[in-house]
């Protein structure tokens, strides 16, 4: 019985090694892709935050130039 398993193992150990190497390569490729996706998401998030900050600064600058924006809105609404 042990001889049967030893003979079988001697024939398939190469295939098991190849399957293990293929699994390691696929796992590595998956992890690299996951890291790349995470990096891209961080970059997009930073760009989105910068765009929002520029827009906020633009709006706040427009509001600061008006003497009283609430009075202008009341005047426009009451017409």
C-alpha positions as CSV (number, residue, x, y, z in Angstrom):
1,X,0.0,0.0,0.0
2,X,2.8,2.4,0.9
3,X,4.6,1.4,-2.2
4,X,1.6,2.3,-4.2
5,X,1.4,5.8,-2.7
6,X,5.1,6.3,-3.1
7,X,5.0,5.3,-6.7
8,X,2.0,7.5,-7.3
9,X,3.7,10.4,-5.6
10,X,6.8,10.0,-7.6
11,X,4.8,10.4,-10.7
12,X,2.6,13.4,-9.7
13,X,5.0,15.5,-7.6
14,X,6.1,17.4,-10.6
15,X,2.5,18.3,-11.5
16,X,1.8,19.3,-7.9
17,X,4.8,21.6,-8.0
18,X,3.7,23.1,-11.3
19,X,0.2,23.7,-9.9
20,X,1.7,25.3,-6.7
21,X,3.9,27.6,-8.8
22,X,0.9,28.6,-11.0
23,X,-1.2,29.3,-7.9
24,X,1.6,31.4,-6.5
25,X,1.9,33.4,-9.8
26,X,-1.9,34.0,-9.9
27,X,-1.9,35.1,-6.2
28,X,0.9,37.5,-6.8
29,X,-0.8,39.0,-9.9
30,X,-4.0,39.4,-7.9
31,X,-2.2,41.1,-5.0
32,X,-0.4,43.5,-7.4
33,X,-3.6,44.4,-9.1
34,X,-5.3,45.0,-5.8
35,X,-2.5,47.3,-4.7
36,X,-2.7,49.1,-8.0
37,X,-6.5,49.6,-7.7
38,X,-6.0,50.9,-4.1
39,X,-3.4,53.4,-5.3
40,X,-5.6,54.6,-8.2
41,X,-8.5,55.1,-5.8
42,X,-6.4,57.1,-3.4
43,X,-5.2,59.3,-6.3
44,X,-8.8,59.8,-7.6
45,X,-9.9,60.7,-4.0
46,X,-7.1,63.3,-3.6
47,X,-8.0,64.8,-7.0
48,X,-11.7,65.0,-6.0
49,X,-10.8,66.6,-2.7
50,X,-8.6,69.2,-4.4
51,X,-11.3,70.0,-6.9
52,X,-13.9,70.4,-4.1
53,X,-11.5,72.7,-2.3
54,X,-10.9,74.9,-5.3
55,X,-14.7,75.1,-5.9
56,X,-15.3,76.0,-2.3
57,X,-12.7,78.7,-2.4
58,X,-14.2,80.1,-5.6
59,X,-17.7,80.2,-4.0
60,X,-16.5,81.7,-0.8
61,X,-14.6,84.4,-2.7
62,X,-17.8,85.3,-4.7
63,X,-19.8,85.5,-1.4
64,X,-17.1,87.6,0.3
65,X,-17.2,90.2,-2.5
66,X,-20.9,90.9,-2.0
67,X,-21.6,93.2,0.9
68,X,-24.7,91.4,2.1
69,X,-25.8,88.3,0.2
70,X,-28.8,87.7,2.4
71,X,-30.2,91.2,1.6
72,X,-29.7,90.6,-2.1
73,X,-31.7,87.4,-1.9
74,X,-34.5,89.1,0.1
75,X,-34.6,91.9,-2.5
76,X,-34.7,89.5,-5.4
77,X,-37.4,87.3,-3.7
78,X,-39.6,90.2,-2.9
79,X,-39.8,91.5,-6.4
